[in-house]
Amino acid sequence: MNVLILGGTGMLGPWVVKSLKDKHKILLTDIKEPPNSYDGDFLKLSVDNLDGVIKAAEGMDCIVNLSVLRTDRKLAFDVSTKGNYSMMEAARINNIKRVINTGPHFQLVGQSYEEWDYNLNPDMPAQPGTRLYAISKFLGQEICKRYADQFGIQLITLLYYNMRHHLDLTTPDFEPAELHNDMTPFTTSWIDCGEAVRCAVDVSKERLASNKETFFISPNIPHQKFNSEKTYKVLGWQPRYTLENLWNKKIVSSDGHKEDSY
Ligand SMILES: NC(=O)c1ccc[n+]([C@@H]2O[C@H](COP(=O)([O-])OP(=O)(O)OC[C@H]3O[C@@H](n4cnc5c(N)ncnc54)[C@H](O)[C@@H]3O)[C@@H](O)[C@H]2O)c1
């Protein structure tokens, strides 16, 4: 398949490229250049550039959207709403039948669900709350849904929680440690996050219950706060790293040395 990736040179992008590149032909796009190690096709492109996205999507079979801007109000909406509008217009005009959108879990199960401790699932009514990141992503998703309904486009949405390298699960230096104290159990390794996109590109239409399917990308954990059953069953996604050490609040260093985090 020919796959157009939008916002593909961020943190998740390289892992998506790694998962897709042997089987699919990729056109990677972003406002930021890819690393020197990337030797595939690249186009500098902003997702809110409607004409540019339509042109880049010519001849594509699938569009994957990894773009996000989390903090600046205007840019957040430009990327998530105008950007998703460009993506869906490009799909409509180029007759592309599959679009894969990504975002954080809280664009669906946001603030008002935070106290829930069991069976949050991707088919619940969305309650993103009012955080800029959540609400701009939620609104972008609504645009995608309207296009999916009106133009028969298959929309697959992958919602992630917290991504980390399976060999380095510590909080990055640039983030306050306490930010991740309670997030760590819902962590997915980068490699598995990339692989989820490949599953969404490859899954046959017959396996999908509707033209708008949303999946949590998170390994199943014992107390099932986030229910990822549908992801396992329908997408056939099998995480390689279940990160049990995080559920136990242990840290494993890159040389495999284990120590208690508290
Ligand atoms: N990293 C995480 O832990 C995490 C957790 C939950 C969800 N997600 C979701 O995963 C997806 C990928 O996130 P990420 O971690 O790679 O984010 P990132 O911030 O590392 O990358 C986002 C990319 O979008 C690009 N971008 C910004 N503005 C753009 C524009 N106008 N046009 C084109 N590209 C633009 C950036 O240059 C960047 O390369 C997003 O949908 C995000 O919401 C990530």
The ligand as a Gaussian input file, in Angstrom:
#p B3LYP/6-31G(d) Opt

LIG

0 1
 N        4.139000      10.626000      23.099000
 C        3.184000      10.147000      23.868000
 O        3.449000       9.650000      24.999000
 C        1.732000      10.165000      23.392000
 C        0.755000       9.766000      24.302000
 C       -0.571000       9.751000      23.900000
 C       -0.898000      10.078000      22.583000
 N        0.062000      10.448000      21.695000
 C       -0.359000      10.759000      20.313000
 O        0.492000      10.119000      19.386000
 C        0.615000      10.917000      18.205000
 C        2.080000      11.194000      17.931000
 O        2.592000      11.907000      19.036000
 P        4.165000      12.117000      19.268000
 O        4.443000      11.669000      20.627000
 O        4.953000      11.584000      18.113000
 O        4.185000      13.720000      19.247000
 P        5.409000      14.679000      18.858000
 O        5.078000      16.012000      19.439000
 O        6.705000      14.061000      19.163000
 O        5.289000      14.729000      17.275000
 C        4.281000      15.429000      16.619000
 C        4.781000      15.829000      15.267000
 O        3.803000      16.704000      14.695000
 C        4.520000      17.651000      13.956000
 N        3.742000      18.855000      13.678000
 C        3.447000      19.882000      14.516000
 N        2.777000      20.823000      13.836000
 C        2.642000      20.375000      12.568000
 C        2.045000      20.888000      11.399000
 N        1.451000      22.088000      11.372000
 N        2.090000      20.130000      10.275000
 C        2.714000      18.927000      10.256000
 N        3.298000      18.385000      11.331000
 C        3.263000      19.103000      12.467000
 C        5.729000      17.993000      14.822000
 O        6.746000      18.620000      14.040000
 C        6.103000      16.618000      15.315000
 O        7.067000      16.012000      14.482000
 C       -0.221000      12.180000      18.462000
 O       -1.500000      12.025000      17.918000
 C       -0.317000      12.230000      19.983000
 O       -1.484000      12.903000      20.426000
 C        1.370000      10.503000      22.076000

